[in-house]
């Protein structure tokens, strides 16, 4: 029997991850409907516009997740590089032909569907880095031939996203790339050598535009208005904090949010504030607890993965989910500067849901080989395929 065949047949997919992600996806339909009803009614004349759109995407995402959970993750060895090249091509395309929304060019509009290439790029990058680390095990200590090619991919993807402009996503993807290299046992001093100039460049870029400076000053708490006075900044953040405050411990009840009328597009990046208002502190903490379960199980899958490829890809996917959840919650509660990172599997958005579901499917397939949920004696196991 081939090694690839046996790896995917040692156990069940991790039910903790599967049920947590599917549960959040389907509950997000109710969250999005509650948060978007008023906005949709004003914009389209129907309170259900975003509800049906999101429901279709969630259903498609669930199907994609289950499909990729059944496909041996070793397909990445052949297809991760073409996938990343495709993502880079789309990032270049969007700079010239992408749809411009709110001053940024981040979307590719194909008529029936539109998506953000950065959502593909973040998963394509961490997956291909996992493949490269597995292939370069013999010379990971060699900076020129082992580390530099991987850093080049990180730099290309981050730079193209920063040019949209989308500094927050570029920084997040850079952090994820360096995290995968660190887990892959790249020498720490190699990473530090590159990290310092990256931090300096990111800082210079952050203060090079007025709107980014306003966000930074808004996070600090003050900025100067046109008359020279000092006032608090960050309308979205203030409304989000009001939502959390009015939610209290148990919340105002499902569908009873008042701040959704004041938050711009509350079903997107600030949906966590609406969840905090309607379901209270306990509901908001429960959602973070579920993400904690996913991260715990994902890291366990990475630790027990049957090979280096599975270890690094599982760790990369888990880091993407955990980082985006923490940053979104931090932004919504005022602990981090305002960015445009969605809450995974919860915020409205087709590209985030679909590509995230595909990545979790890959993680679930790795979990079968990791044997974190082994078959019990007497259970019917998949038929073995002879060589």
VOGU-3710 file (C-alpha; in Angstrom, 3 decimals, decimal comma):
1> xxxxxxxxxx> 0,000/0,000/0,000  1,271/3,489/-0,834  2,186/5,841/2,003  -0,234/8,519/0,723  -3,098/6,038/0,904  -2,431/4,875/4,442  -1,864/8,402/5,783  -5,442/9,458/5,038  -6,975/6,288/6,532  -5,664/6,107/10,103
11> xxxxxxxxxx> -8,580/7,823/11,808  -11,610/10,068/11,628  -11,557/13,706/10,679  -11,309/15,804/13,826  -14,915/16,269/14,970  -14,011/19,189/17,237  -12,822/21,204/14,242  -15,565/20,005/11,912  -18,477/20,737/14,234  -16,997/24,024/15,451
21> xxxxxxxxxx> -16,516/25,407/11,938  -19,823/24,144/10,544  -21,623/25,416/13,642  -20,163/28,907/13,264  -20,920/28,954/9,541  -24,591/28,101/9,961  -25,095/30,306/13,014  -23,497/33,127/11,027  -26,566/33,100/8,783  -28,670/34,275/11,726
31> xxxxxxxxxx> -25,985/36,755/12,794  -25,732/38,248/9,301  -29,500/38,473/8,903  -29,905/40,304/12,194  -27,002/42,660/11,493  -27,927/43,373/7,860  -31,736/43,563/7,884  -32,008/47,337/8,313  -29,136/48,102/5,936  -30,561/45,744/3,294
41> xxxxxxxxxx> -34,050/47,223/3,591  -32,716/50,739/3,035  -30,465/49,747/0,163  -32,541/47,139/-1,691  -36,058/47,344/-0,263  -35,865/43,845/1,238  -34,581/42,831/4,656  -33,529/39,393/3,316  -31,118/40,402/0,542  -27,903/39,640/2,415
51> xxxxxxxxxx> -29,505/36,736/4,286  -30,108/34,684/1,141  -26,779/35,605/-0,389  -24,914/34,555/2,744  -26,985/31,371/3,154  -26,071/30,242/-0,369  -22,387/30,915/0,304  -22,472/29,061/3,608  -24,152/26,044/1,988  -21,560/26,068/-0,809
61> xxxxxxxxxx> -18,777/26,475/1,747  -20,009/23,470/3,745  -19,979/21,365/0,585  -16,467/22,528/-0,312  -15,248/21,805/3,222  -16,570/18,238/3,140  -15,156/17,687/-0,353  -11,619/18,780/0,532  -11,793/16,753/3,754  -11,990/13,633/1,546
71> xxxxxxxxxx> -9,125/14,537/-0,810  -5,614/13,434/0,194  -3,731/16,607/1,119  -0,662/15,438/-0,806  -2,245/17,029/-3,885  -0,555/20,166/-2,547  2,847/18,794/-3,539  1,892/19,226/-7,199  -0,610/22,063/-7,114  0,392/24,466/-4,327
81> xxxxxxxxxx> 2,828/26,403/-6,534  0,399/26,827/-9,479  -2,258/27,915/-6,970  0,069/30,517/-5,476  1,154/31,737/-8,929  -2,541/32,091/-9,836  -3,158/34,078/-6,640  -0,210/36,381/-7,405  -1,518/36,861/-10,937  -4,905/37,884/-9,580
91> xxxxxxxxxx> -3,264/40,275/-7,110  -1,475/41,936/-10,032  -4,664/41,997/-12,105  -6,699/43,618/-9,340  -4,267/46,553/-9,186  -5,147/47,473/-12,784  -8,647/46,129/-13,383  -10,098/45,539/-9,922  -13,224/47,149/-8,519  -12,484/50,232/-6,411
101> xxxxxxxxxx> -14,500/50,368/-3,189  -13,970/52,942/-0,414  -10,697/54,110/-1,938  -9,110/50,653/-2,219  -8,841/48,290/-5,186  -9,252/44,842/-3,655  -12,027/43,087/-5,563  -12,304/41,192/-8,835  -15,858/41,451/-10,157  -16,907/38,666/-12,542
111> xxxxxxxxxx> -20,535/39,713/-12,761  -22,282/36,900/-10,904  -19,556/36,728/-8,274  -16,891/39,022/-6,867  -14,029/38,097/-4,574  -10,857/39,362/-2,955  -7,697/37,668/-4,306  -6,045/38,264/-0,931  -8,378/35,649/0,560  -6,955/33,056/-1,837
121> xxxxxxxxxx> -3,397/34,340/-1,472  -3,198/33,967/2,321  -4,075/30,258/2,227  -2,141/29,566/-0,984  0,956/31,127/0,590  0,915/29,176/3,863  0,199/25,928/1,997  3,033/26,437/-0,492  5,411/27,416/2,301  4,507/24,119/3,969
131> xxxxxxxxxx> 5,376/22,269/0,762  8,659/24,179/0,373  9,712/23,481/3,962  9,027/19,772/3,462  11,099/19,787/0,252  13,987/21,778/1,762  14,512/19,771/4,935  18,137/19,106/4,010  19,168/22,744/3,665  16,838/24,896/5,757
141> xxxxxxxxxx> 19,925/26,333/7,428  21,160/27,706/4,106  19,792/31,251/3,818  20,365/31,687/0,083  19,000/28,378/-1,198  16,742/27,348/1,663  15,197/30,455/3,238  15,448/33,227/0,643  13,075/31,603/-1,920  10,382/31,333/0,756
151> xxxxxxxxxx> 10,935/34,896/1,934  10,637/36,026/-1,689  7,143/34,552/-1,980  6,106/36,215/1,295  7,484/39,546/0,093  5,760/39,364/-3,305  2,334/38,574/-1,839  2,614/41,137/0,974  3,845/43,888/-1,342  1,062/43,379/-3,888
161> xxxxxxxxxx> -1,572/43,496/-1,148  -0,006/46,602/0,406  -0,281/48,351/-2,976  -4,098/47,923/-3,088  -3,689/49,595/-0,468  -4,357/47,082/2,317  -1,613/47,388/4,922  -3,400/45,406/7,630  -3,833/42,306/5,449  -0,266/42,638/4,130
171> xxxxxxxxxx> 1,072/42,711/7,694  -1,126/39,783/8,735  0,056/37,683/5,799  3,687/38,590/6,493  3,250/37,545/10,116  1,645/34,268/9,038  4,434/33,550/6,570  7,136/34,141/9,173  5,136/32,030/11,629  5,086/29,072/9,247
181> xxxxxxxxxx> 8,848/29,400/8,714  9,416/29,515/12,474  7,299/26,395/13,036  9,136/24,784/10,126  12,384/25,211/12,121  14,004/27,904/10,021  16,842/29,481/12,001  15,532/32,237/14,249  18,362/34,645/13,461  17,544/34,392/9,747
191> xxxxxxxxxx> 14,000/35,507/10,507  15,140/38,281/12,839  17,563/39,513/10,187  14,670/40,053/7,793  12,021/41,083/10,337  13,747/44,269/11,492  13,833/46,000/8,068  10,286/44,761/7,387  9,042/46,427/10,585  10,829/49,648/9,645
201> xxxxxxxxxx> 9,357/49,617/6,129  5,867/48,862/7,445  6,114/51,728/9,940  7,182/54,169/7,216  4,370/52,974/4,963  1,810/53,271/7,774  2,532/56,967/8,332  2,802/57,816/4,619  -0,947/58,321/4,115  -3,260/60,651/6,017
211> xxxxxxxxxx> -6,082/58,146/6,456  -3,688/55,615/8,006  -2,386/58,272/10,364  -5,985/59,068/11,375  -6,529/55,405/12,199  -3,377/55,305/14,298  -4,318/58,491/16,129  -7,858/57,217/16,505  -6,512/54,086/18,169  -4,439/56,231/20,511
221> xxxxxxxxxx> -7,642/58,106/21,294  -7,256/61,575/19,825  -6,716/63,434/16,593  -6,743/67,048/15,519  -9,845/68,253/13,700  -9,999/70,951/11,011  -10,393/73,775/13,536  -7,303/72,683/15,435  -9,197/71,217/18,385  -8,824/67,733/19,786
231> xxxxxxxxxx> -11,629/65,178/19,500  -12,031/61,440/19,793  -11,671/59,492/16,545  -13,075/56,297/15,102  -16,806/56,404/14,484  -17,050/52,665/13,874  -15,111/51,841/17,002  -17,280/54,100/19,166  -20,459/52,534/17,825  -19,006/49,061/18,296
241> xxxxxxxxxx> -18,126/49,771/21,904  -21,620/51,121/22,487  -22,959/47,829/21,142  -20,869/45,816/23,596  -21,880/48,132/26,430  -25,600/47,855/25,746  -25,319/44,051/25,475  -24,207/43,633/29,072  -23,771/40,107/30,376  -26,625/38,313/28,617
251> xxxxxxxxxx> -27,377/40,588/25,644  -30,494/42,386/24,435  -31,736/39,313/22,566  -31,423/37,912/19,056  -32,542/40,405/16,419  -32,843/43,254/18,949  -29,649/45,148/18,160  -29,940/48,928/18,048  -26,371/49,750/17,065  -26,761/47,962/13,721
261> xxxxxxxxxx> -28,584/51,132/12,630  -25,459/53,221/13,253  -22,576/50,929/12,329  -21,647/51,096/8,605  -22,153/47,568/7,209  -22,389/45,914/10,647  -22,627/42,467/9,044  -18,986/42,688/7,855  -15,876/43,447/9,879  -17,846/44,680/12,934
271> xxxxxxxxxx> -20,314/41,788/13,196  -18,627/40,736/16,448  -19,959/43,931/18,036  -23,518/43,009/17,029  -23,022/39,514/18,468  -21,798/41,114/21,704  -24,859/43,363/21,831  -27,454/40,683/21,088  -25,885/37,764/22,982  -23,947/39,698/25,605
281> xxxxxxxxxx> -20,539/39,140/27,125  -21,242/35,422/27,485  -22,074/35,036/23,791  -19,004/36,995/22,714  -16,740/34,928/24,976  -18,356/31,680/23,770  -17,486/32,564/20,174  -13,842/33,162/21,122  -13,855/29,905/23,087  -14,936/28,049/19,937
291> xxxxxxxxxx> -12,057/29,611/18,021  -9,791/28,530/20,873  -10,988/24,948/20,420  -10,220/25,113/16,697  -6,716/26,448/17,352  -6,074/23,823/20,048  -7,180/20,959/17,821  -5,442/22,399/14,763  -2,116/22,611/16,596  -2,654/19,068/17,881
301> xxxxxxxxxx> -3,191/17,924/14,297  0,017/19,698/13,270  1,959/18,150/16,148  0,795/14,605/15,309  0,787/14,956/11,515  2,343/11,955/9,742  4,860/14,016/7,760  6,498/17,440/7,523  4,072/18,571/4,828  1,040/17,863/7,007
311> xxxxxxxxxx> 2,664/19,431/10,058  3,484/22,752/8,409  0,311/23,079/6,336  -1,884/22,278/9,360  0,001/24,804/11,470  -0,298/27,455/8,747  -4,050/27,015/8,281  -4,605/27,054/12,042  -2,547/30,236/12,394  -4,619/31,988/9,698
321> xxxxxxxxxx> -7,884/31,194/11,472  -6,597/32,069/14,937  -4,871/35,303/13,909  -7,838/36,667/11,954  -10,233/35,861/14,825  -8,005/37,526/17,441  -7,353/40,616/15,298  -11,030/41,058/14,413  -12,070/40,758/18,073  -9,247/43,089/19,101
331> xxxxxxxxxx> -10,243/45,729/16,559  -13,925/45,558/17,479  -13,198/45,968/21,185  -10,663/48,773/20,672  -7,599/46,746/21,657  -6,085/47,061/18,159  -6,187/49,768/15,475  -9,065/49,561/13,017  -8,376/47,164/10,148  -10,428/45,352/7,539
341> xxxxxxxxxx> -9,869/41,742/8,599  -13,108/39,690/8,771  -14,152/37,344/11,559  -13,545/33,876/10,030  -16,714/31,922/9,146  -18,898/34,602/10,749  -18,572/37,862/8,790  -20,518/38,325/5,583  -18,396/37,681/2,502  -18,231/34,921/-0,071
351> xxxxxxxxxx> -14,484/34,772/-0,669  -13,681/34,545/3,036  -16,248/31,798/3,651  -15,475/29,679/0,571  -11,689/29,763/0,672  -11,647/29,392/4,449  -13,891/26,330/4,165  -11,586/24,763/1,560  -8,580/25,318/3,849  -10,375/23,737/6,814
361> xxxxxxxxxx> -11,183/20,782/4,574  -7,452/20,325/3,964  -6,846/20,576/7,726  -9,481/17,902/8,364  -7,868/15,575/5,835  -4,516/15,998/7,590  -6,259/15,226/10,882  -7,233/11,784/9,570  -3,584/10,912/9,104  -2,658/12,556/12,406
371> xxxxxxxxxx> -4,800/9,960/14,164  -6,207/12,477/16,675  -9,616/10,764/16,403  -8,625/7,124/15,773  -10,971/4,368/14,647  -12,131/2,163/17,491  -11,800/-1,579/17,373  -14,675/-3,101/15,420  -15,470/0,055/13,456  -15,714/-0,211/9,700
381> xxxxxxx> -12,600/1,405/8,235  -11,999/2,536/4,656  -10,955/-0,234/2,331  -7,252/-0,481/1,775  -6,021/0,129/-1,736  -3,244/-2,228/-2,847  -0,126/-0,860/-4,454
//
